[in-house]
Structure formats: structure tokens, C-alpha cells
């Protein structure tokens, strides 16, 4: 069966409480496609970039990628601990601290050969946590990962206080996703990217190579945030997970379908 593969964050994740109502489900149903979703609430752009590599391997009939906000990060499930109690400053070639940084692998960290299996998408043997920075700093309960160790939470809080730069994070995320877009283009994957959550303005996509046709990049009207703003949740209604009413998903599915048909993106 022909497939639609989706990668993104909560805006691109089918609802557990309202099955069959998400834009990806509606779109797949209208075109008789099997939906394969690598989207997950809180997923970072690093996680989405890993999903792009899996999409390139699978070459679906259509892939839709929705990069997310930059305020997310990736951390190894288990870091390679350095014994600072025994540390002493040293100079010269490859001192102990440099050697540790360069050569010590986390007990369970990113492993390129594992591909999409790295990500905490719900399976128990994940290597890599991809999540919003604030939820990691608060160690909020998350069904996609174990509870973080106190020292990990403290490290993330120090990172936010001392090292985090929003503008630089946004820039590096844009470069990373742009490179993934180029790889899909080179691999002749049939794709549509909705960049607006990460780039925010249609006119400032200068990190995306110019040879990628503009119809491969969605417009503001095909941005999930725009759809949920047009059709927000009613105050007394619980969030289905995609942050808008079911009408927002119908609206978005229709806009995407028109775009796909207009540019003959599905044969």
C-alpha cells in the first residue's frame, strides 16, 4: 500500500483521544494512503532531522515534514560520566579531559547506525531523548522517556541559565533542517515541508537551497499553527493534542490536499 510519512511535533501527531481527526489521518484517508507517523509531541528539530533520514530510506509516495520551534533539545539517554573528583588540570596533547570528551561514548547515546530507533518514540530501547527544553528542566512526566536523574535536570537548568542562546539555536536548527531538505531533494523523495514554525516568515527561507522548488515549501495557509489559530479550542474543551479544534484539522487537510493536487505531488 502506498504510504504517507509525517515527521514533526504535536501539531503533526494524531490524537489519542480523537482518533481519525488529525490532518495527516484525513489526508491519508482521502488519497488511500497508509499513514506512517514519526511525529511526536515535544519532538525537537534534531529528532525531526533523524526522521528525515528514515524517510529517505523508505522513499514513500509522499512525505510531509513540519519542523518545530527551536526551544527543544536532544540529550543522550545515559551520558558518559566524567569523574571530576579525580580531575586535575593538565596540558599537552590529549589530556585526560580532552580524551574523555573525544573518545568516551555514552552508555546509551546517539548511534547513527540505529537511525530512527535512536528516538524516544514510545519504544523501550531508545538511545536519545528529543524534547522541549522547559519540560526537561522541570522533569515533567513523559510517556516517551524515563524520569531524568536529578543531576541531569540540574545540568539542563545550568545550561539554560549560562549557555542557552535562542537566536543561535534557531539558526543551527534552520541549517540542520535545510540540509535535510536538500538531502531529500537529492534523493528524489516526494516531499512537502511546512517551515513556518521554525522560520516563521515565508520570505526568510534563505537557508533552504534555491534549487528546491517553492511548491515543496508550504505557505502560511498550510501551517498547523495558522489552522489552530483560525479554529481554536473552545474554552471548556480538552486539547486533543494538536492544539486546535477538529475543524482546524479539516481546514488544514483541505488546504494541503489542494496544494498537493495543484502541483501534482501524488500520481
C-alpha positions as a printed Julia matrix, in Angstrom:
267×3 Matrix{Float64}:
   0.0    0.0    0.0
   1.27   3.48  -0.83
   2.44   5.46   2.17
   2.29   8.96   3.6
   5.06   9.54   6.16
   4.83  12.51   8.51
   7.52  13.95  10.78
   7.0   16.77  13.25
   5.91  17.71  16.76
   2.47  17.75  18.46
   0.93  19.75  15.62
   1.69  16.75  13.38
   0.77  13.96  15.81
  -2.57  12.11  15.6
  -4.69  12.46  18.71
  -5.06   9.57  21.16
  -8.41  10.93  22.39
  -9.82  11.92  18.98
  -8.63   9.19  16.57
  -9.16   9.8   12.89
  -9.49  13.59  13.23
  -5.89  14.73  12.63
  -4.96  16.38   9.33
  -2.49  13.59   8.48
  -5.17  10.92   9.01
  -7.73  12.85   6.96
  -5.24  13.43   4.15
  -4.11   9.79   4.07
  -7.71   8.61   4.01
  -8.66  10.91   1.14
  -5.81   9.6   -1.0
  -5.95   5.94   0.06
  -2.51   6.1    1.68
  -1.2    4.23   4.7
  -0.13   6.76   7.31
   3.25   6.25   8.97
   3.79   8.89  11.65
   7.18   9.74  13.12
   5.67  12.84  14.71
   5.58  13.12  18.47
   4.55  15.8   20.93
   7.55  17.81  22.13
   9.86  16.45  19.42
  12.86  18.64  18.62
  14.18  19.59  15.2
  17.05  17.18  15.82
  14.51  14.4   16.2
  12.74  15.53  13.04
  16.07  15.55  11.21
  16.67  11.93  12.24
  13.21  11.1   10.91
  14.14  12.69   7.57
  16.93  10.14   7.14
  14.4    7.34   7.69
  12.07   8.95   5.15
  14.91   8.99   2.61
  15.46   5.27   3.2
  11.8    4.38   2.79
  11.01   6.67  -0.19
   7.26   6.96   0.46
   4.75   8.17  -2.11
   4.65  11.42  -0.11
   6.43  12.76   2.97
   5.28  15.8    4.92
   7.8   17.35   7.29
   6.81  20.01   9.8
   9.86  21.47  11.56
   9.09  22.8   15.01
  10.01  25.66  17.34
  13.73  25.92  18.22
  13.24  25.75  22.0
  13.83  22.0   22.11
  16.93  19.91  22.55
  18.41  16.44  22.33
  20.22  14.62  25.12
  21.58  11.08  25.42
  19.55   8.65  27.47
  22.67   7.96  29.55
  25.68  10.24  29.44
  29.35   9.26  29.71
  30.14  10.46  33.22
  33.46  12.14  33.92
  34.97  11.82  37.39
  35.6   15.45  38.32
  36.7   14.45  41.83
  39.84  12.92  40.31
  40.34  15.63  37.72
  43.49  17.72  37.67
  44.26  20.34  35.02
  46.86  19.22  32.54
  48.37  20.44  29.32
  49.92  18.84  26.28
  48.47  16.55  23.65
  45.21  14.76  24.57
  45.0   15.49  28.31
  42.52  13.29  30.26
  39.57  15.68  29.95
  40.01  16.12  26.2
  40.47  12.4   25.81
  37.22  11.78  27.68
  35.32  14.27  25.53
  36.68  12.86  22.27
  36.68   9.13  22.97
  34.17   8.2   25.65
  30.77   7.21  24.34
  27.64   7.48  26.46
  26.35   4.2   27.8
  23.3    4.83  25.63
  23.56   7.84  23.33
  23.1    8.74  19.69
  24.16   5.94  17.34
  23.87   6.8   13.65
  23.53   3.17  12.63
  20.29   2.88  14.63
  18.58   5.63  12.65
  15.02   6.31  13.76
  15.4    3.75  16.58
  17.53   6.32  18.41
  14.48   8.45  19.16
  12.16   8.07  22.11
   9.05   7.49  20.03
   7.49   5.13  22.57
   9.74   2.07  22.3
  11.69   0.97  25.41
  15.15   0.74  23.81
  15.61   4.36  22.69
  19.07   5.99  22.81
  18.24   9.63  22.5
  15.74  11.99  24.17
  14.25  14.7   21.98
  12.07  17.15  23.89
  11.2   20.73  24.8
  13.9   22.31  26.96
  11.48  23.53  29.62
   9.87  20.12  30.13
  13.31  18.56  30.58
  14.28  21.3   33.04
  11.08  20.65  35.01
  11.42  16.86  34.6
   7.75  16.67  33.71
   6.36  13.12  33.43
   6.62  11.93  29.85
   5.34   8.62  28.48
   8.17   8.58  25.94
  11.08   8.53  28.39
  12.13   7.53  31.88
  12.27  10.14  34.64
  15.52  12.09  34.45
  18.21  11.83  37.09
  18.48  14.89  39.4
  21.97  15.72  38.1
  20.66  15.7   34.51
  17.9   18.13  35.43
  20.4   20.37  37.21
  22.71  20.33  34.2
  19.88  21.39  31.89
  18.96  24.21  34.25
  22.56  25.42  34.3
  22.59  25.2   30.5
  19.51  27.44  30.31
  20.95  29.94  32.78
  24.5   30.1   31.47
  24.76  28.78  27.91
  21.47  28.85  26.01
  21.17  31.36  23.16
  17.76  31.35  21.45
  18.91  33.05  18.24
  21.86  30.69  17.77
  19.67  27.67  18.49
  17.16  28.82  15.89
  19.94  29.36  13.35
  21.52  25.94  13.88
  18.1   24.25  13.7
  17.41  26.04  10.41
  20.74  24.89   8.96
  20.08  21.33  10.12
  16.58  21.14   8.61
  17.72  22.89   5.41
  20.39  20.21   4.97
  17.74  17.52   5.44
  15.55  19.18   2.81
  18.47  19.19   0.39
  19.16  15.52   1.06
  15.53  14.66   0.27
  15.73  16.69  -2.92
  18.93  14.94  -3.98
  17.36  11.54  -3.18
  14.28  12.41  -5.29
  11.9   11.95  -2.37
   8.42  13.32  -2.97
   8.06  15.75  -0.07
   6.34  18.83   1.26
   7.87  20.85   4.1
   5.93  23.33   6.21
   8.75  25.53   7.54
   6.72  28.21   9.28
   7.09  27.11  12.91
  10.88  27.27  12.6
  11.36  30.08  10.05
   8.13  31.92  10.93
   8.18  34.19   7.85
   7.66  32.9    4.32
  10.08  35.46   2.88
  13.05  34.46   5.05
  13.86  30.94   3.88
  17.34  31.87   2.67
  18.92  28.85   4.41
  16.96  26.49   2.13
  18.84  25.95  -1.15
  17.3   27.85  -4.05
  17.14  24.8   -6.33
  14.37  23.36  -4.12
  11.12  24.44  -5.84
   8.98  26.77  -3.77
   5.97  24.47  -4.11
   7.88  21.98  -1.93
   7.58  24.55   0.87
   4.14  25.13   2.32
   2.57  28.53   2.77
   1.18  30.18   5.87
  -2.22  28.7    4.97
  -0.77  25.19   5.23
   0.91  25.86   8.59
  -0.66  23.97  11.52
  -0.28  26.98  13.81
  -2.3   29.09  11.38
  -5.04  26.45  11.26
  -5.31  26.16  15.03
  -5.35  29.96  15.32
  -8.27  30.12  12.89
 -10.15  27.29  14.59
  -9.05  27.36  18.24
 -10.22  25.13  21.02
 -13.41  26.11  22.78
 -12.51  27.09  26.34
 -14.15  24.12  28.05
 -12.76  21.55  25.61
  -9.68  19.48  26.4
  -6.79  19.71  23.95
  -6.85  16.67  21.62
  -3.07  17.01  21.46
  -2.81  19.01  18.25
  -3.81  22.3   19.97
  -6.89  23.17  17.95
 -10.45  22.11  17.28
 -11.3   19.28  14.92
 -12.32  21.98  12.43
  -8.7   23.17  12.34
  -7.66  19.72  11.13
 -10.33  19.61   8.42
  -9.24  23.05   7.27
  -5.57  22.05   7.15
  -6.24  18.74   5.39
  -8.25  20.57   2.72
  -5.54  23.2    2.2
  -2.86  20.53   1.94
  -4.94  18.47  -0.46
  -5.43  21.48  -2.74
  -1.69  22.16  -2.69
  -0.86  18.52  -3.44
  -3.36  18.36  -6.31
  -2.34  21.75  -7.74
   1.28  20.67  -8.05
   0.55  17.02  -8.96
   2.51  15.79  -5.96
   0.69  12.45  -5.96
   0.25  10.43  -9.14
